[in-house]
Amino acid sequence: MKKIVLLSDTHGYIDNKILKFCIDADEIWHAGDWGPDINRTLETLNKPIKGVFGNIDGTEIRNIYPETKIFTIENMKIAMKHIAGYPEKYNIETKSLLKLEKPDIFICGHSHILRVIKDKTYNCIYINPGAAGFYGFHNIRTMIIFKLENGRIFDMNIVELGKRTQYENKK
């Protein structure tokens, strides 16, 4: 069994609320738009980190993380890409990716809109954790925690991190 913390769109901001959940996770996944220093902060937790770069990420992140990541964990195939759209509104690259890879779970970010949808067209679970950072138009900062075990996803929880307009001490 693996406990996963899924983040996206931190845009250079991470705080103790986020890190508290990351400490208890087996792995940390980030769906892009990391921003400066986020990967270095997460690396100090000594947890496996999986992720993709987003449209705001510079050379440092792009040299570490790919545009698209495909991997298998706990007998589940995962596909991750930052800019994708959403079920019935995917961009053309994402449609091709989903047809070719046939993932069990598809993860993206970019929109800052938290969504979890059973995609019947591509027979996968679509997950966008929303935005954990302060930059953007979202009202509530969010992330998702879930568990994977032997081909199933369970104990999925949306974590509300507070209002986008309420800064806390930056870690």
Rosetta blueprint (number, residue, H / E / L):
1 M L
2 K E
3 K E
4 I E
5 V E
6 L E
7 L E
8 S L
9 D L
10 T L
11 H L
12 G L
13 Y L
14 I L
15 D L
16 N H
17 K H
18 I H
19 L H
20 K H
21 F H
22 C H
23 I H
24 D L
25 A L
26 D L
27 E E
28 I E
29 W E
30 H E
31 A L
32 G L
33 D L
34 W L
35 G L
36 P L
37 D L
38 I H
39 N H
40 R H
41 T H
42 L H
43 E H
44 T L
45 L L
46 N L
47 K L
48 P L
49 I E
50 K E
51 G E
52 V L
53 F L
54 G L
55 N L
56 I L
57 D L
58 G L
59 T H
60 E H
61 I H
62 R H
63 N H
64 I H
65 Y L
66 P L
67 E L
68 T E
69 K E
70 I E
71 F E
72 T E
73 I E
74 E L
75 N L
76 M E
77 K E
78 I E
79 A E
80 M E
81 K E
82 H L
83 I L
84 A L
85 G L
86 Y L
87 P L
88 E L
89 K L
90 Y L
91 N L
92 I H
93 E H
94 T H
95 K H
96 S H
97 L H
98 L H
99 K H
100 L H
101 E H
102 K L
103 P L
104 D L
105 I E
106 F E
107 I E
108 C L
109 G L
110 H L
111 S L
112 H L
113 I L
114 L L
115 R E
116 V E
117 I E
118 K E
119 D E
120 K L
121 T L
122 Y L
123 N L
124 C E
125 I E
126 Y E
127 I E
128 N E
129 P L
130 G L
131 A L
132 A L
133 G L
134 F L
135 Y L
136 G L
137 F L
138 H L
139 N L
140 I E
141 R E
142 T E
143 M E
144 I E
145 I E
146 F E
147 K E
148 L E
149 E E
150 N L
151 G L
152 R E
153 I E
154 F E
155 D E
156 M E
157 N E
158 I E
159 V E
160 E E
161 L E
162 G E
163 K E
164 R L
165 T L
166 Q L
167 Y L
168 E L
169 N L
170 K L
171 K L
